[in-house]
């Protein structure tokens, strides 16, 4: 059976409802806009501060695994996205169809990829390295892919201008690098206060979602997006996730990865980051379109959590017991 929707997902839904009923306007919207920029910078600073160099060094030797995860994340997924966009563009609002393609251009998640790999008894050090590398490279790769694949589409993503490049550098990359370089001073603080910092992390996302949806609602989002289109977005997201996971599983079998590596590849390669995607959308798309563009990402985010949580538990239930492995080694 699928697990219940987690509390954070319920908060995301509540934030969308609040923005739909009480969107921020005027001076309040301007103030929250500045607060959002600060929250995004803080979010990426914390991501950088959490990134352990020891984990990167430990996982770097498994280069075949990391190359496959990056190929799935930034090549295979975008191909699926282009196919989905070609069909979705015929039946969905342009901003929703663009949102479907946009989510496939994003990096992998970090925390949940590692957590699900651990639950499934996969290669956790490799998952830490791959997911972290995906997030870091995504700051560069995602805008480039948007410029290449989304030229002329809804939301103003007809290319990445010089101003947008500098915004990405100063709002996302600089805080990330600063956070990582601060680890000699902040690593202990971050480690001791993981729970508190997770609230800051998630609170930043909620603030960005609220301001994005407020701008979209003010511009008439819900008059342009009927319920049947949301149902179609859910269907497209489910198909994208299924295609990515099935293809990833087939590739790991074809390339003869062992069980632990295959699990890490599956959970790192098939997931997309809400934490990275929402701020990037705010930079790359016009304010009036951001709310609609991130709708597919929010739906995909919940789907991937539900599916991966259950899949991880199934892997854990069928994993060889440690004593069985030891007996097999002795017998050989």
ChimeraX attribute file (.defattr): number of C-alpha atoms within 10 A of each C-alpha:
attribute: neighborCount
match mode: 1-to-1
recipient: residues
	/A:1	5
	/A:2	10
	/A:3	10
	/A:4	7
	/A:5	12
	/A:6	11
	/A:7	9
	/A:8	14
	/A:9	15
	/A:10	12
	/A:11	14
	/A:12	19
	/A:13	15
	/A:14	14
	/A:15	20
	/A:16	23
	/A:17	15
	/A:18	15
	/A:19	21
	/A:20	20
	/A:21	11
	/A:22	13
	/A:23	20
	/A:24	23
	/A:25	14
	/A:26	7
	/A:27	9
	/A:28	10
	/A:29	16
	/A:30	13
	/A:31	12
	/A:32	18
	/A:33	17
	/A:34	10
	/A:35	16
	/A:36	23
	/A:37	19
	/A:38	13
	/A:39	23
	/A:40	25
	/A:41	22
	/A:42	20
	/A:43	28
	/A:44	25
	/A:45	23
	/A:46	23
	/A:47	22
	/A:48	24
	/A:49	25
	/A:50	19
	/A:51	22
	/A:52	15
	/A:53	11
	/A:54	10
	/A:55	17
	/A:56	18
	/A:57	12
	/A:58	13
	/A:59	19
	/A:60	16
	/A:61	12
	/A:62	14
	/A:63	12
	/A:64	12
	/A:65	21
	/A:66	25
	/A:67	13
	/A:68	19
	/A:69	27
	/A:70	22
	/A:71	14
	/A:72	24
	/A:73	24
	/A:74	22
	/A:75	16
	/A:76	21
	/A:77	25
	/A:78	23
	/A:79	16
	/A:80	19
	/A:81	25
	/A:82	19
	/A:83	13
	/A:84	20
	/A:85	22
	/A:86	13
	/A:87	12
	/A:88	22
	/A:89	15
	/A:90	10
	/A:91	13
	/A:92	19
	/A:93	17
	/A:94	18
	/A:95	27
	/A:96	29
	/A:97	27
	/A:98	27
	/A:99	26
	/A:100	28
	/A:101	28
	/A:102	28
	/A:103	29
	/A:104	33
	/A:105	26
	/A:106	31
	/A:107	31
	/A:108	33
	/A:109	25
	/A:110	25
	/A:111	13
	/A:112	19
	/A:113	29
	/A:114	25
	/A:115	18
	/A:116	27
	/A:117	31
	/A:118	19
	/A:119	17
	/A:120	26
	/A:121	22
	/A:122	27
	/A:123	20
	/A:124	23
	/A:125	20
	/A:126	28
	/A:127	33
	/A:128	25
	/A:129	26
	/A:130	33
	/A:131	29
	/A:132	27
	/A:133	20
	/A:134	25
	/A:135	23
	/A:136	21
	/A:137	16
	/A:138	24
	/A:139	20
	/A:140	15
	/A:141	17
	/A:142	23
	/A:143	25
	/A:144	16
	/A:145	21
	/A:146	21
	/A:147	17
	/A:148	13
	/A:149	20
	/A:150	21
	/A:151	14
	/A:152	11
	/A:153	16
	/A:154	19
	/A:155	22
	/A:156	18
	/A:157	23
	/A:158	17
	/A:159	19
	/A:160	20
	/A:161	12
	/A:162	9
	/A:163	10
	/A:164	15
	/A:165	16
	/A:166	12
	/A:167	16
	/A:168	19
	/A:169	15
	/A:170	13
	/A:171	23
	/A:172	25
	/A:173	21
	/A:174	17
	/A:175	22
	/A:176	26
	/A:177	16
	/A:178	15
	/A:179	24
	/A:180	22
	/A:181	16
	/A:182	15
	/A:183	18
	/A:184	9
	/A:185	11
	/A:186	16
	/A:187	17
	/A:188	10
	/A:189	12
	/A:190	17
	/A:191	12
	/A:192	11
	/A:193	10
	/A:194	12
	/A:195	11
	/A:196	10
	/A:197	16
	/A:198	14
	/A:199	12
	/A:200	16
	/A:201	19
	/A:202	16
	/A:203	17
	/A:204	23
	/A:205	22
	/A:206	23
	/A:207	20
	/A:208	25
	/A:209	25
	/A:210	26
	/A:211	27
	/A:212	31
	/A:213	30
	/A:214	29
	/A:215	23
	/A:216	23
	/A:217	24
	/A:218	16
	/A:219	14
	/A:220	13
	/A:221	19
	/A:222	13
	/A:223	8
	/A:224	13
	/A:225	15
	/A:226	12
	/A:227	10
	/A:228	10
	/A:229	16
	/A:230	16
	/A:231	11
	/A:232	14
	/A:233	23
	/A:234	18
	/A:235	14
	/A:236	22
	/A:237	25
	/A:238	17
	/A:239	14
	/A:240	20
	/A:241	23
	/A:242	15
	/A:243	16
	/A:244	22
	/A:245	20
	/A:246	12
	/A:247	16
	/A:248	23
	/A:249	16
	/A:250	13
	/A:251	17
	/A:252	19
	/A:253	13
	/A:254	9
	/A:255	11
	/A:256	11
	/A:257	15
	/A:258	12
	/A:259	16
	/A:260	17
	/A:261	22
	/A:262	23
	/A:263	27
	/A:264	29
	/A:265	32
	/A:266	26
	/A:267	29
	/A:268	32
	/A:269	30
	/A:270	29
	/A:271	29
	/A:272	26
	/A:273	25
	/A:274	21
	/A:275	23
	/A:276	24
	/A:277	25
	/A:278	25
	/A:279	27
	/A:280	23
	/A:281	23
	/A:282	23
	/A:283	21
	/A:284	24
	/A:285	21
	/A:286	18
	/A:287	19
	/A:288	22
	/A:289	26
	/A:290	29
	/A:291	29
	/A:292	25
	/A:293	30
	/A:294	27
	/A:295	23
	/A:296	24
	/A:297	26
	/A:298	21
	/A:299	18
	/A:300	27
	/A:301	20
	/A:302	17
	/A:303	18
	/A:304	20
	/A:305	19
	/A:306	17
	/A:307	15
	/A:308	23
	/A:309	19
	/A:310	17
	/A:311	17
	/A:312	20
	/A:313	16
	/A:314	13
	/A:315	18
	/A:316	18
	/A:317	13
	/A:318	10
	/A:319	14
	/A:320	11
	/A:321	10
	/A:322	9
	/A:323	9
	/A:324	10
	/A:325	11
	/A:326	11
	/A:327	10
	/A:328	10
	/A:329	9
	/A:330	8
	/A:331	7
	/A:332	6
